[in-house]
Amino acid sequence: MDLTTVLGLVLGLVGLVGGYMWDGGHISSLIIPSAMLIVFGGTFGAVAISFPLSILAKIPKALDIAFKEVKRDPGATIDELVDMASIARREGVLALEQRAQEHTNPFLKDGLLMVVDGTDPELTRQILELEMDAIEHQVNNMSKVFEAGGGYAPTMGIIGTVMGLIHVLGNLDDPSSLGPAIAVAFTATLYGVMSANLVYLPIANKIKVRGKEMVSEMELMLEGILALQAGENPQLIKKKLNSFLHDKSTKKVVEEDVDNGAER
């Protein structure tokens, strides 16, 4: 579970509801089923109209990307690629066949198997880049679903408020009920704006960030696979792949390892 996503949602809700109650508001005043139906039902309907079923069916996967933390260790991936490059230089790429077939990462597995099969390097690059583009396109579509929800929700909230005010203006016989009725009407706007800025748009951004991490990891693997296939020096491969590390402290450690290896 990605704690930042969960904690962000919890902190956001606690901040909004807590601030409301701090000034004497009652939580029951925020729970209006009719407003919920208008805003969330209208938003889901608009999103469903906007996207084909093939994309909407991936919403569970998109939520999994947003809420599930995947441990990525680029340093370990670099070490693994360098180790395989060393084996390939000593024993040939065929020595990697068993290791490639048993690898758990499908992208790296496909690349290594193409190298073992003697696929042309340019064709290997094209195929793996197409896989990367497909993943990136899929993730972008997932994020667009939630971005659309973030765009429609505030509008649905305004529609709900206008509908509530129409109902209020149609029943002016009891002036004492106008205040509570108007408050109920504006709750729809609250639902729309709050859900857009606390749920839909943040989740869309988290999916985009996760997608960039996935693509960056695949780019690292791609360069490592092609360098391995070209028979480059393992230490030079390590130095090249080090450029993909964004953590400066990790990058420094790897550079020191490379320098020490060169000295030896």
N, C-alpha and C positions, 0 to 999 in steps of 0.2 A: 504494500500500500504506500502510495506517495503521500508522505506526511504534509508536505507543503500545500498540496491541493486540499486535503481534508482540513488541516488547520486553518487555511485561508478561508474556506467556506464557514467554518465554525466561528472564527474571529469576526468575520464580516457580519454574520447573523447576530452574534452576541453584541457587537458594537451598535448595529442599527436598532435592534429590539431593546437592548439595554438602555440606550440613549433615550428611546421613546418612553420607556417605563420610568426612567429617572425623573422625568418631568411630570409624573403622575398619570401617564397613560396606562391603559389596561390591555393586556395581551389579547383578551377576547374581542377587543375592538378591531384588531387586525385580521381576524379570521372571518372572512365574508365568503361563503361558498359560491354565491352567485357571481361575485367579482372574479374569483378563482376560475370558475368555469368559462367566463367570457375571455379572460386574458390568456390562460394556459391552453384552453381549447382552441381559441382563435389563433394563437401562435403556432401550435402544433399543426393545425389545419393549413395555415399559410406555408409552413415549411414543407408539408407533404405535397402541396401543389408545386412548390419550387423545384423539387428534386425527384428524379426517378426512383423507383423502388430499389434498384440495385445499389444506390448510394444510401438510401434510408436504412436498408438492411444492415449497414455497417455501423450504425449508431452504437450498438453494444460494444463493438471492437474499439470505436473511438473513445468511449467512456473508459474502457480498459486501459487504453494508452494514457489517458489523462490521470487516472487514479492509481494505476499500478506502476510502481517504480522498478525500472529495469536497471540492474547493476551493469554498468559499462566500464570496462577496464582497458582503455586503449594501450596502456603500457604493457599489459599481459599479452594483448593481441600482437603488438610489435615484437615482443620477445618470442612469441610462437612463430611468427613469420620469419624472423631471423634464424631461429633454430631450424626451420624447414629449409631455408635457403642454404644453410650450412650442409645439411644432409644432401640436398640436391647437387651441390658442388662436388661433394665427395663421392656420392654413389649414383648420381643421376636422378632425374625427376621421377622415374618409375618407382624409386624407393619410397615415394610419398603416397603411392596409390592406396594402401591400406589405411593410412592415417587420414587421407582425404575422404574415403568412403565412410569412416566412422565419425567424422566431424559433426558437431551438433549445430553449427551455424550454416544454414542452407546456402547463403551467398558465398561464403568462403569455400564451402564444399564444392559448389558448382565450378568456381574458378579454379580450384586445385585439380579437379577432375579434368577440366579442359586442358590444363597444363600437362597433366599426365598423359592425356590422349594425343598430345602433340598438335593441338589446335594452333592455327596461326595467331601470333600475338595481337595483330590488329583486329582479327575477328573476335578474339577473347575479350578485348577491350570493348568492342561494339556491343557484344551480348551482355556483358556485365553492366555497361552504362545504360542499356535499355532496361535492365532489371531495376537499376537505381531510379531511373525516370518513372517507371511504373509505380514504385513504392512512394516516391515523392508526390506523384499525381494523386494517388489514393489517399495519402494523408491530407493533402490540400483539400480534396473533396470533403473529407470528414470535418475539417475545420470550418469549411464554408457552410455546412449545415448549422453549426452552432453560431456562426457569425450571422446567418440569416435569422436565426431565432432571436439574437440580440438586437437585430434591426426591427423585427416585427413586434416584439413584446411591448416596447414603449407605446407604439401606435395602437396596439390592442388595448393597452391601459387607458389611453385617451378615449378610444371608442367606448370602453366600458364606463368611463366617467361621464361622457356625453349621454349615454343611454340612461345612466342613473339620474342625471340632472333632468332629462326629459320626464322621467317618472316623477321626480320631485315637483317640477313645475306643473305637472298634471294633477297634483294633489295639494293645492294650496289652501284647502279648507281648514287645516289644522296647523297654524303657524308654529306651534310649540314643537312640532315634529320636523321642522325644516332643517334645524341644525344637525341632528343625528343623521337624517337622510342624506344631507349633502356630504357629511363625513364619510358615510358608507360609499357614496358615489366616487369620492376621490381615492378611496382605497384601491380601486382598479388601477389608477395611475401609479400608485405606489408599487403594486405587484409588477406592473410592466417594467418600470424603471429599475426596480430592485433586481428582478430576475435577469434582466439584460446585463446589468453591470456587476452582478455578483455571481452569476451562474454561466450564462451563455457565452459572453465575450471572454471572460477569463479562461473557461474551458477551451474555447477555440484557440486562444493564444498558447495554452499549455500543449495542445495537440501539435501546433506549429513548431514549438520548441522541441518537442520529442521527435518530430519528423526530421528536423535539422540535425539532431543528434544521430539519428539512424543513418541519414545520408552521409554525414561526416564519417561515421564508422565504416560505412561501405566504401567510401572514397579511399580511406586508409588501406582497407583490405585490397582494393583494386590495384593501388600503386604497389603494394607489397607483392601481390600475385604476379604482376607484370615484371617487377624487378627480379623476382625469383625465377621467372621463366627466362629472362634475359641472362641469367647466370651472374648477376652482379655480386660484388663483394658483400658478404653479410653485414659487416660493420658500416659500410656505406649505405646499405639498405636501412639499417637502424637509424642512421643520421637523417636520411631522407624522410622516413616515416615520423621522426620526432617532430617535424614541422606541423603535424596534425594535432599535437598536444597543446591544449589551451592553458593548462595549469602550468604556470611558470616554474613552480617548485619542482613539479614532476619532470618538466622539460630539462631543467638544470641537472637533475640527477641522471637522466638518460644521457645528456651530453657528456657528463663526467665519465659515465660508463664507456661511452664511445672513445673518449680521449685516452682513458686507461687501456682500453683494448688496443688502440693504435700504438701506444707506447710499448706494450708487450710484444 
